[in-house]
Amino acid sequence: MAQIYTKIPGCSGSVLDGTKQIEMKTPKVMLGIVLLFSAFINACLASGSDSHCAKERINIAYAGVEKLNLWGEVALYGKLDIRNDGDDAASFYTSVYKSNYHVINPAYVELQKNENGSWVKAVKVLEDYMVGPHQDKISKGDGSVFYFHTQLVLNESIDSTQQYRVKIKDAHECEFESGSFVLTGK
């Protein structure tokens, strides 16, 4: 019986009726290309996490609580001073009322409280919010006042020592957190 040998380019050994294992010898040039390509991909991924989502880019300061009559009802809103210290404009989804009050879309803001050293949601919201069509931009080096709804929290009896913070997502889904604060002002 005749045996059939097939030579495969770039491989040492040969295939004998499909029973012999093939040992690949990758040429040094191919290995260099693979390593270079891997380094390029890693550099691209590293530049993808650029300063846009850097925590120090957006500074959020809690500025108290205000009673506002928006959308036909009086409610308590937390007031935030947000400053953009980044290299480009920052955008936040908001609902605008009479161009004076920029309320952060509830899908993009979360009031959290500190429980035993862990930050957890202060309010369990069962509603889903669609992203608002409006984006408020803060230019590089500028700041603006934004509001978030606090009525549900302030309706409960509040411990005057309870620490809260606000976590906000910008239009690029980057998350930014305020420092801790105590809610005041009914």
Contacts in CASP RR format, 6 or more apart in sequence:
PFRMAT RR
TARGET T0000
AUTHOR 0000-0000-0000
METHOD contacts of the structure
MODEL  1
MAQIYTKIPGCSGSVLDGTKQIEMKTPKVMLGIVLLFSAFINACLASGSD
SHCAKERINIAYAGVEKLNLWGEVALYGKLDIRNDGDDAASFYTSVYKSN
YHVINPAYVELQKNENGSWVKAVKVLEDYMVGPHQDKISKGDGSVFYFHT
QLVLNESIDSTQQYRVKIKDAHECEFESGSFVLTGK
3 16 0 8 1.000
3 17 0 8 1.000
4 16 0 8 1.000
4 17 0 8 1.000
5 14 0 8 1.000
5 15 0 8 1.000
5 16 0 8 1.000
6 14 0 8 1.000
6 15 0 8 1.000
7 14 0 8 1.000
8 14 0 8 1.000
8 15 0 8 1.000
8 22 0 8 1.000
10 24 0 8 1.000
10 25 0 8 1.000
10 27 0 8 1.000
11 22 0 8 1.000
11 23 0 8 1.000
11 24 0 8 1.000
11 25 0 8 1.000
12 23 0 8 1.000
12 25 0 8 1.000
13 20 0 8 1.000
13 22 0 8 1.000
13 23 0 8 1.000
14 20 0 8 1.000
15 22 0 8 1.000
51 57 0 8 1.000
51 86 0 8 1.000
51 87 0 8 1.000
52 88 0 8 1.000
52 172 0 8 1.000
52 174 0 8 1.000
53 172 0 8 1.000
53 174 0 8 1.000
53 175 0 8 1.000
54 86 0 8 1.000
55 176 0 8 1.000
55 177 0 8 1.000
56 85 0 8 1.000
57 84 0 8 1.000
57 85 0 8 1.000
57 86 0 8 1.000
57 90 0 8 1.000
57 174 0 8 1.000
57 176 0 8 1.000
58 82 0 8 1.000
58 83 0 8 1.000
58 84 0 8 1.000
58 85 0 8 1.000
58 86 0 8 1.000
58 90 0 8 1.000
58 168 0 8 1.000
58 170 0 8 1.000
58 176 0 8 1.000
59 82 0 8 1.000
59 83 0 8 1.000
59 85 0 8 1.000
60 80 0 8 1.000
60 81 0 8 1.000
60 82 0 8 1.000
60 166 0 8 1.000
60 168 0 8 1.000
60 176 0 8 1.000
60 177 0 8 1.000
60 178 0 8 1.000
60 179 0 8 1.000
61 80 0 8 1.000
61 81 0 8 1.000
61 82 0 8 1.000
61 83 0 8 1.000
61 178 0 8 1.000
61 179 0 8 1.000
62 78 0 8 1.000
62 79 0 8 1.000
62 80 0 8 1.000
62 164 0 8 1.000
62 166 0 8 1.000
62 178 0 8 1.000
62 179 0 8 1.000
62 181 0 8 1.000
63 78 0 8 1.000
63 79 0 8 1.000
63 80 0 8 1.000
63 81 0 8 1.000
63 145 0 8 1.000
64 78 0 8 1.000
64 79 0 8 1.000
64 181 0 8 1.000
64 183 0 8 1.000
64 184 0 8 1.000
64 185 0 8 1.000
65 76 0 8 1.000
65 77 0 8 1.000
65 78 0 8 1.000
65 79 0 8 1.000
65 150 0 8 1.000
65 154 0 8 1.000
65 183 0 8 1.000
65 184 0 8 1.000
65 185 0 8 1.000
65 186 0 8 1.000
66 76 0 8 1.000
66 77 0 8 1.000
66 78 0 8 1.000
66 79 0 8 1.000
66 147 0 8 1.000
67 74 0 8 1.000
67 75 0 8 1.000
67 76 0 8 1.000
67 77 0 8 1.000
68 74 0 8 1.000
68 75 0 8 1.000
68 76 0 8 1.000
68 77 0 8 1.000
68 101 0 8 1.000
68 147 0 8 1.000
70 77 0 8 1.000
70 97 0 8 1.000
70 101 0 8 1.000
70 103 0 8 1.000
71 97 0 8 1.000
75 149 0 8 1.000
75 151 0 8 1.000
76 149 0 8 1.000
76 150 0 8 1.000
76 151 0 8 1.000
76 154 0 8 1.000
76 185 0 8 1.000
76 186 0 8 1.000
77 101 0 8 1.000
77 103 0 8 1.000
77 147 0 8 1.000
77 148 0 8 1.000
77 149 0 8 1.000
77 150 0 8 1.000
77 151 0 8 1.000
78 147 0 8 1.000
78 148 0 8 1.000
78 149 0 8 1.000
78 150 0 8 1.000
79 145 0 8 1.000
79 146 0 8 1.000
79 147 0 8 1.000
80 104 0 8 1.000
80 145 0 8 1.000
80 146 0 8 1.000
80 147 0 8 1.000
80 148 0 8 1.000
80 166 0 8 1.000
80 168 0 8 1.000
80 178 0 8 1.000
81 143 0 8 1.000
81 144 0 8 1.000
81 145 0 8 1.000
82 90 0 8 1.000
82 92 0 8 1.000
82 138 0 8 1.000
82 143 0 8 1.000
82 144 0 8 1.000
82 145 0 8 1.000
82 146 0 8 1.000
82 168 0 8 1.000
83 138 0 8 1.000
83 141 0 8 1.000
83 142 0 8 1.000
83 143 0 8 1.000
84 90 0 8 1.000
84 138 0 8 1.000
84 139 0 8 1.000
84 140 0 8 1.000
84 141 0 8 1.000
84 142 0 8 1.000
84 143 0 8 1.000
85 141 0 8 1.000
86 140 0 8 1.000
86 141 0 8 1.000
87 140 0 8 1.000
88 140 0 8 1.000
89 137 0 8 1.000
89 138 0 8 1.000
89 139 0 8 1.000
89 140 0 8 1.000
90 137 0 8 1.000
90 138 0 8 1.000
90 170 0 8 1.000
91 135 0 8 1.000
91 136 0 8 1.000
91 137 0 8 1.000
91 138 0 8 1.000
91 170 0 8 1.000
91 171 0 8 1.000
91 172 0 8 1.000
92 102 0 8 1.000
92 104 0 8 1.000
92 105 0 8 1.000
92 108 0 8 1.000
92 135 0 8 1.000
92 136 0 8 1.000
92 138 0 8 1.000
92 146 0 8 1.000
92 168 0 8 1.000
92 170 0 8 1.000
92 171 0 8 1.000
93 104 0 8 1.000
93 105 0 8 1.000
93 107 0 8 1.000
93 108 0 8 1.000
93 131 0 8 1.000
93 132 0 8 1.000
93 134 0 8 1.000
93 135 0 8 1.000
93 171 0 8 1.000
94 102 0 8 1.000
94 103 0 8 1.000
94 104 0 8 1.000
94 105 0 8 1.000
94 132 0 8 1.000
94 134 0 8 1.000
94 135 0 8 1.000
94 136 0 8 1.000
94 146 0 8 1.000
95 102 0 8 1.000
95 103 0 8 1.000
95 105 0 8 1.000
95 132 0 8 1.000
95 134 0 8 1.000
96 102 0 8 1.000
96 103 0 8 1.000
96 134 0 8 1.000
96 136 0 8 1.000
97 103 0 8 1.000
101 147 0 8 1.000
102 136 0 8 1.000
102 144 0 8 1.000
102 145 0 8 1.000
102 146 0 8 1.000
102 147 0 8 1.000
103 146 0 8 1.000
103 147 0 8 1.000
103 148 0 8 1.000
103 149 0 8 1.000
104 146 0 8 1.000
104 147 0 8 1.000
104 148 0 8 1.000
104 168 0 8 1.000
105 129 0 8 1.000
105 131 0 8 1.000
105 132 0 8 1.000
106 125 0 8 1.000
106 127 0 8 1.000
106 129 0 8 1.000
106 148 0 8 1.000
106 149 0 8 1.000
107 128 0 8 1.000
107 129 0 8 1.000
107 130 0 8 1.000
107 131 0 8 1.000
108 131 0 8 1.000
108 168 0 8 1.000
108 169 0 8 1.000
108 170 0 8 1.000
109 148 0 8 1.000
109 166 0 8 1.000
109 167 0 8 1.000
109 168 0 8 1.000
109 169 0 8 1.000
110 121 0 8 1.000
110 166 0 8 1.000
110 167 0 8 1.000
110 168 0 8 1.000
111 121 0 8 1.000
111 122 0 8 1.000
111 123 0 8 1.000
111 148 0 8 1.000
111 150 0 8 1.000
111 153 0 8 1.000
111 164 0 8 1.000
111 165 0 8 1.000
111 166 0 8 1.000
112 119 0 8 1.000
112 120 0 8 1.000
112 121 0 8 1.000
112 122 0 8 1.000
112 164 0 8 1.000
112 165 0 8 1.000
112 166 0 8 1.000
112 167 0 8 1.000
113 119 0 8 1.000
113 120 0 8 1.000
113 121 0 8 1.000
113 122 0 8 1.000
113 162 0 8 1.000
113 163 0 8 1.000
113 164 0 8 1.000
114 162 0 8 1.000
114 163 0 8 1.000
114 164 0 8 1.000
114 165 0 8 1.000
114 180 0 8 1.000
119 165 0 8 1.000
119 167 0 8 1.000
122 153 0 8 1.000
122 164 0 8 1.000
123 152 0 8 1.000
123 153 0 8 1.000
135 171 0 8 1.000
136 144 0 8 1.000
136 146 0 8 1.000
138 144 0 8 1.000
148 166 0 8 1.000
150 183 0 8 1.000
153 164 0 8 1.000
153 183 0 8 1.000
154 183 0 8 1.000
154 185 0 8 1.000
154 186 0 8 1.000
158 183 0 8 1.000
160 182 0 8 1.000
160 184 0 8 1.000
161 182 0 8 1.000
162 182 0 8 1.000
162 183 0 8 1.000
163 180 0 8 1.000
163 181 0 8 1.000
163 182 0 8 1.000
164 180 0 8 1.000
164 181 0 8 1.000
164 182 0 8 1.000
164 183 0 8 1.000
165 177 0 8 1.000
165 178 0 8 1.000
165 179 0 8 1.000
165 180 0 8 1.000
165 181 0 8 1.000
166 177 0 8 1.000
166 178 0 8 1.000
167 175 0 8 1.000
167 176 0 8 1.000
167 177 0 8 1.000
167 178 0 8 1.000
168 175 0 8 1.000
168 176 0 8 1.000
168 177 0 8 1.000
168 178 0 8 1.000
169 175 0 8 1.000
169 176 0 8 1.000
170 176 0 8 1.000
END
